[in-house]
């Protein structure tokens, strides 16, 4: 969710072409090496589990999967360049928010028939299936799931006189709890965000708007909805946390590294993050933490459905085996390997069998994934993930400078311009 690319699709294509010219031909990790190998590209954020998944396949199959881990910050551009030039991998694990864009450029193989033949196709994450569809055709299968939830420090809740088994369920309760935790002193804060991280803000802030009955794009993705009352309420919520002094000043410039570190320090009461953070906290084993749904203004809850899709490239040299691998990646064996490595499965029919028994907190994450939503747009990055884009600029100006109305007006205008200029 934190990758970057150019401000609009047209800019991206130009950048990709320039990058291709600069880098020249393909490397040894690209497709077409031989019929006994499937080449797979994944981001470095997946390095904790992607080779385990590949090793599991390799034990039982003659055709072997060879993994290339690409730095997350470069993945979109590098993959776009290679796939467009015919030197990409056979298979790629792609952040689901980029599926509409890559499908629109024609670099992914149409696997509609494969997807329709899966006996559990209706049990796959609905958000992933929607993002993998372009012009009524399917270009990827769900692979890994993510869900945005509220993490809270139970020890700080106890010290502040709060019930650790009753997490906040609306804006007012979060604000009240944050004040009590801040009052503990000794550098303790109530709530932190990563204000300069676009991927973080669409993942963590958008659910508050959805849970309040609003949205950020129209259903067809053609109209920006940055100037609605639900967005105003959510910005006012964050603004209050900041002006109350319960949000640390570093939230303004945080690109996503300080937020989890602050929670791990034991001096932060609450923060919105993803399922990936459960594994980090378990490895740390110092924080007694709880997870709760991200609430709306007056209750309810929502989650961003994140994670990856797995796709076969249009120019894959080993297409038959590549399609078999992406099918296998949605099966019980592969999804169990992912669950055992703290990754939310993408199959709702397997959740209670392979995921929730591992930790009672996983049920909150699984429920969030089932109900999760994801904005659909071929210019998603320019709108939301770009840390210099209109989404981040609007939030930053509203929360930290306080001019919410002006921030929304400018954000709406800039976002609609990007949508209108999209190819």
WOCOR-V24456 format. One record per pair of residues at least 24 apart in sequence whose ideal C-beta (glycine too) atoms are under 7 Angstrom apart, sorted by the first residue. I is the first residue (numbers start at 1). J is the second residue. If there is no record, write none. Layout:
# WOCOR-V24456
I & J
I & J
This chain:
# WOCOR-V24456
1 & 95
1 & 97
1 & 199
1 & 203
1 & 306
1 & 385
2 & 72
2 & 197
2 & 199
2 & 200
2 & 256
3 & 72
3 & 73
3 & 75
3 & 76
3 & 95
3 & 385
4 & 73
4 & 385
4 & 386
4 & 387
5 & 76
5 & 77
5 & 381
7 & 382
7 & 386
7 & 389
8 & 379
8 & 382
8 & 418
8 & 421
8 & 422
9 & 101
9 & 378
9 & 379
9 & 422
9 & 423
10 & 423
12 & 80
15 & 77
16 & 77
16 & 80
16 & 81
16 & 84
19 & 77
19 & 81
20 & 81
20 & 85
23 & 81
25 & 87
26 & 82
26 & 87
29 & 68
30 & 82
30 & 87
30 & 88
30 & 89
31 & 88
31 & 89
31 & 90
31 & 313
31 & 316
31 & 317
31 & 318
32 & 317
35 & 318
36 & 62
36 & 63
36 & 64
37 & 63
37 & 64
37 & 66
37 & 318
38 & 63
38 & 65
38 & 90
38 & 91
38 & 318
38 & 321
38 & 322
38 & 325
39 & 66
39 & 68
39 & 89
39 & 90
40 & 65
40 & 66
40 & 67
40 & 89
40 & 91
41 & 68
41 & 70
41 & 79
41 & 89
41 & 92
42 & 67
42 & 69
42 & 93
43 & 70
43 & 72
43 & 75
44 & 69
44 & 70
44 & 71
44 & 72
45 & 72
46 & 93
48 & 341
49 & 338
49 & 341
49 & 343
50 & 93
52 & 337
52 & 341
53 & 334
53 & 337
53 & 338
56 & 333
56 & 334
56 & 337
57 & 325
57 & 328
63 & 321
65 & 325
83 & 107
83 & 313
86 & 315
88 & 313
88 & 315
89 & 313
90 & 312
90 & 313
90 & 316
90 & 317
90 & 318
90 & 322
91 & 310
91 & 311
91 & 312
91 & 322
91 & 325
91 & 326
92 & 311
92 & 313
93 & 143
93 & 308
93 & 310
94 & 140
94 & 308
94 & 309
94 & 311
95 & 308
96 & 128
96 & 131
96 & 306
96 & 307
96 & 308
96 & 309
96 & 374
97 & 131
97 & 374
97 & 380
97 & 385
99 & 131
99 & 132
99 & 139
99 & 140
99 & 309
100 & 131
100 & 134
100 & 376
100 & 377
100 & 378
101 & 378
103 & 134
103 & 139
104 & 134
104 & 378
106 & 314
107 & 313
107 & 314
108 & 139
108 & 140
108 & 311
108 & 313
108 & 314
109 & 312
109 & 313
109 & 314
109 & 316
109 & 319
110 & 137
110 & 139
111 & 138
111 & 139
111 & 312
111 & 323
112 & 137
112 & 138
114 & 323
114 & 327
115 & 141
118 & 330
120 & 347
120 & 349
123 & 347
123 & 348
123 & 349
124 & 330
124 & 346
124 & 347
125 & 305
125 & 346
125 & 369
127 & 305
127 & 372
127 & 373
127 & 374
128 & 307
128 & 309
128 & 346
130 & 376
131 & 309
131 & 374
131 & 376
132 & 309
139 & 311
140 & 309
140 & 310
140 & 311
141 & 309
141 & 310
141 & 326
141 & 329
141 & 330
142 & 309
142 & 330
142 & 346
143 & 308
143 & 309
143 & 310
143 & 329
143 & 346
144 & 307
144 & 308
144 & 338
144 & 343
144 & 346
145 & 305
145 & 307
145 & 344
145 & 345
145 & 346
145 & 369
146 & 274
146 & 275
146 & 276
146 & 306
146 & 307
146 & 344
147 & 274
147 & 275
147 & 303
147 & 305
147 & 344
147 & 365
147 & 368
147 & 369
147 & 372
148 & 203
148 & 204
148 & 207
148 & 272
148 & 274
148 & 294
148 & 303
148 & 304
148 & 368
149 & 291
149 & 292
149 & 293
149 & 294
149 & 303
149 & 364
149 & 365
149 & 368
150 & 270
150 & 272
150 & 291
150 & 292
150 & 293
150 & 294
151 & 263
151 & 270
151 & 271
151 & 273
151 & 277
151 & 289
151 & 291
152 & 269
152 & 270
152 & 289
152 & 290
152 & 292
153 & 266
153 & 268
153 & 269
153 & 287
153 & 289
154 & 288
154 & 289
154 & 290
155 & 288
156 & 181
156 & 184
156 & 188
156 & 269
159 & 184
160 & 184
164 & 290
167 & 290
167 & 292
168 & 295
169 & 295
169 & 299
170 & 295
170 & 296
170 & 297
170 & 298
170 & 299
171 & 237
171 & 297
174 & 270
175 & 240
175 & 241
175 & 244
177 & 269
177 & 270
178 & 241
178 & 244
178 & 246
178 & 269
178 & 270
179 & 244
179 & 246
181 & 269
182 & 245
182 & 246
187 & 267
188 & 267
189 & 246
189 & 247
189 & 248
189 & 267
189 & 268
189 & 269
190 & 246
190 & 269
190 & 270
191 & 241
191 & 246
191 & 247
191 & 269
191 & 270
191 & 271
192 & 247
192 & 248
192 & 251
192 & 259
192 & 262
192 & 268
192 & 271
193 & 238
193 & 247
193 & 251
193 & 259
194 & 254
194 & 255
194 & 256
194 & 259
195 & 251
195 & 252
195 & 253
195 & 254
195 & 395
195 & 396
195 & 399
195 & 400
196 & 253
196 & 254
196 & 255
196 & 387
196 & 392
196 & 396
197 & 254
197 & 255
197 & 256
197 & 387
198 & 384
198 & 385
198 & 386
198 & 387
198 & 389
198 & 391
198 & 392
199 & 385
200 & 256
201 & 391
201 & 392
201 & 395
202 & 304
202 & 384
202 & 385
202 & 391
203 & 274
203 & 304
203 & 306
204 & 272
205 & 234
205 & 395
206 & 304
207 & 294
207 & 302
207 & 303
207 & 304
208 & 234
208 & 237
208 & 294
208 & 296
209 & 234
210 & 302
210 & 373
211 & 294
211 & 295
211 & 296
211 & 300
211 & 301
211 & 302
212 & 296
212 & 297
216 & 375
217 & 375
217 & 377
221 & 376
221 & 377
222 & 419
224 & 412
224 & 415
224 & 416
224 & 419
226 & 394
226 & 408
226 & 411
226 & 412
226 & 415
227 & 408
227 & 409
227 & 412
231 & 408
232 & 404
232 & 408
233 & 297
235 & 395
235 & 398
235 & 399
235 & 404
236 & 404
238 & 399
239 & 398
239 & 399
239 & 402
239 & 404
242 & 399
242 & 400
252 & 396
252 & 400
255 & 387
274 & 306
275 & 342
275 & 344
275 & 365
278 & 342
278 & 361
279 & 342
291 & 361
291 & 364
291 & 365
292 & 364
293 & 364
293 & 368
302 & 371
302 & 373
303 & 368
303 & 369
303 & 371
303 & 372
304 & 372
304 & 373
304 & 374
305 & 369
305 & 372
305 & 373
305 & 374
307 & 346
344 & 369
378 & 422
379 & 418
379 & 419
379 & 422
382 & 418
383 & 415
383 & 418
390 & 414
390 & 415
